[in-house]
């Protein structure tokens, strides 16, 4: 949530200082980059948590 507040603050500052177009571009592309990075981070964490480490798995072919 803090990231969203910071992003909107930067968008407002850009709109006030640089104009409408830079603010819209930052809002659109910055938001997209944040979303993709959040989804990638979530995927990595979930993958590490859900998929067991093969080194720790019991070798079923050993008899």
C-alpha atoms as an extended CHARMM CRD file, in Angstrom:
* protein
*
        63  EXT
         1         1  UNK       CA              0.0000000000        0.0000000000        0.0000000000  PROA      1               0.0000000000
         2         2  UNK       CA              2.8560000000        2.3790000000        0.7400000000  PROA      2               0.0000000000
         3         3  UNK       CA              4.2140000000        1.7850000000       -2.7350000000  PROA      3               0.0000000000
         4         4  UNK       CA              0.9020000000        2.8840000000       -4.2530000000  PROA      4               0.0000000000
         5         5  UNK       CA              0.8620000000        6.0450000000       -2.1370000000  PROA      5               0.0000000000
         6         6  UNK       CA              4.4390000000        6.8300000000       -3.1690000000  PROA      6               0.0000000000
         7         7  UNK       CA              3.6050000000        6.1650000000       -6.8350000000  PROA      7               0.0000000000
         8         8  UNK       CA              0.5950000000        8.4910000000       -6.7750000000  PROA      8               0.0000000000
         9         9  UNK       CA              2.6390000000       11.1490000000       -4.9530000000  PROA      9               0.0000000000
        10        10  UNK       CA              5.2710000000       10.9920000000       -7.6900000000  PROA      10              0.0000000000
        11        11  UNK       CA              2.5390000000       11.1830000000      -10.3420000000  PROA      11              0.0000000000
        12        12  UNK       CA              1.1120000000       14.3210000000       -8.6980000000  PROA      12              0.0000000000
        13        13  UNK       CA              4.5680000000       15.8780000000       -8.3970000000  PROA      13              0.0000000000
        14        14  UNK       CA              5.2940000000       15.1120000000      -12.0470000000  PROA      14              0.0000000000
        15        15  UNK       CA              1.9630000000       16.5980000000      -13.0890000000  PROA      15              0.0000000000
        16        16  UNK       CA              2.6950000000       19.7780000000      -11.1480000000  PROA      16              0.0000000000
        17        17  UNK       CA              6.3280000000       20.1350000000      -12.2140000000  PROA      17              0.0000000000
        18        18  UNK       CA              6.6560000000       18.5190000000      -15.6450000000  PROA      18              0.0000000000
        19        19  UNK       CA              3.1400000000       18.4740000000      -17.0440000000  PROA      19              0.0000000000
        20        20  UNK       CA              0.3460000000       16.1180000000      -17.9250000000  PROA      20              0.0000000000
        21        21  UNK       CA              2.0600000000       13.7990000000      -20.4100000000  PROA      21              0.0000000000
        22        22  UNK       CA              5.0520000000       12.8050000000      -18.2200000000  PROA      22              0.0000000000
        23        23  UNK       CA              2.6680000000       12.1520000000      -15.3210000000  PROA      23              0.0000000000
        24        24  UNK       CA              0.4350000000        9.9200000000      -17.4450000000  PROA      24              0.0000000000
        25        25  UNK       CA              3.4100000000        8.0570000000      -18.8990000000  PROA      25              0.0000000000
        26        26  UNK       CA              4.8840000000        7.4780000000      -15.4500000000  PROA      26              0.0000000000
        27        27  UNK       CA              1.4940000000        6.4000000000      -14.1080000000  PROA      27              0.0000000000
        28        28  UNK       CA              0.8970000000        3.9200000000      -16.9260000000  PROA      28              0.0000000000
        29        29  UNK       CA              4.3730000000        2.4710000000      -17.4110000000  PROA      29              0.0000000000
        30        30  UNK       CA              5.4470000000        2.7890000000      -13.7760000000  PROA      30              0.0000000000
        31        31  UNK       CA              2.2970000000        1.0370000000      -12.6470000000  PROA      31              0.0000000000
        32        32  UNK       CA              2.8350000000       -1.7150000000      -15.1910000000  PROA      32              0.0000000000
        33        33  UNK       CA              6.4390000000       -2.2380000000      -14.0830000000  PROA      33              0.0000000000
        34        34  UNK       CA              5.3990000000       -2.3180000000      -10.4240000000  PROA      34              0.0000000000
        35        35  UNK       CA              2.6620000000       -4.8440000000      -11.1520000000  PROA      35              0.0000000000
        36        36  UNK       CA              4.9450000000       -7.1150000000      -13.1680000000  PROA      36              0.0000000000
        37        37  UNK       CA              7.6910000000       -6.9460000000      -10.5270000000  PROA      37              0.0000000000
        38        38  UNK       CA              5.1600000000       -7.6800000000       -7.7630000000  PROA      38              0.0000000000
        39        39  UNK       CA              3.7660000000      -10.6880000000       -9.6520000000  PROA      39              0.0000000000
        40        40  UNK       CA              7.2720000000      -12.0000000000      -10.4080000000  PROA      40              0.0000000000
        41        41  UNK       CA              8.3130000000      -11.6320000000       -6.7620000000  PROA      41              0.0000000000
        42        42  UNK       CA              5.1340000000      -13.3590000000       -5.5920000000  PROA      42              0.0000000000
        43        43  UNK       CA              5.6940000000      -16.1710000000       -8.0990000000  PROA      43              0.0000000000
        44        44  UNK       CA              9.2890000000      -16.7250000000       -6.9350000000  PROA      44              0.0000000000
        45        45  UNK       CA              8.2910000000      -16.7950000000       -3.2670000000  PROA      45              0.0000000000
        46        46  UNK       CA              5.3220000000      -19.1010000000       -3.9040000000  PROA      46              0.0000000000
        47        47  UNK       CA              7.4000000000      -21.3910000000       -6.1140000000  PROA      47              0.0000000000
        48        48  UNK       CA             10.1130000000      -21.7300000000       -3.4870000000  PROA      48              0.0000000000
        49        49  UNK       CA              7.5250000000      -22.4040000000       -0.8050000000  PROA      49              0.0000000000
        50        50  UNK       CA              5.3660000000      -24.8810000000       -2.7430000000  PROA      50              0.0000000000
        51        51  UNK       CA              7.9130000000      -26.8470000000       -4.7740000000  PROA      51              0.0000000000
        52        52  UNK       CA             10.1120000000      -29.0570000000       -2.6110000000  PROA      52              0.0000000000
        53        53  UNK       CA             13.8700000000      -28.9660000000       -2.9430000000  PROA      53              0.0000000000
        54        54  UNK       CA             15.0060000000      -32.0140000000       -4.9630000000  PROA      54              0.0000000000
        55        55  UNK       CA             18.1090000000      -32.3630000000       -2.7780000000  PROA      55              0.0000000000
        56        56  UNK       CA             15.8990000000      -32.9150000000        0.2740000000  PROA      56              0.0000000000
        57        57  UNK       CA             13.5780000000      -35.3900000000       -1.4390000000  PROA      57              0.0000000000
        58        58  UNK       CA             13.9520000000      -39.0780000000       -0.6930000000  PROA      58              0.0000000000
        59        59  UNK       CA             15.4440000000      -40.9450000000       -3.6090000000  PROA      59              0.0000000000
        60        60  UNK       CA             12.7470000000      -43.4440000000       -4.6330000000  PROA      60              0.0000000000
        61        61  UNK       CA             15.0250000000      -45.3520000000       -7.0280000000  PROA      61              0.0000000000
        62        62  UNK       CA             17.3660000000      -46.3600000000       -4.1850000000  PROA      62              0.0000000000
        63        63  UNK       CA             16.5680000000      -49.8500000000       -2.8530000000  PROA      63              0.0000000000
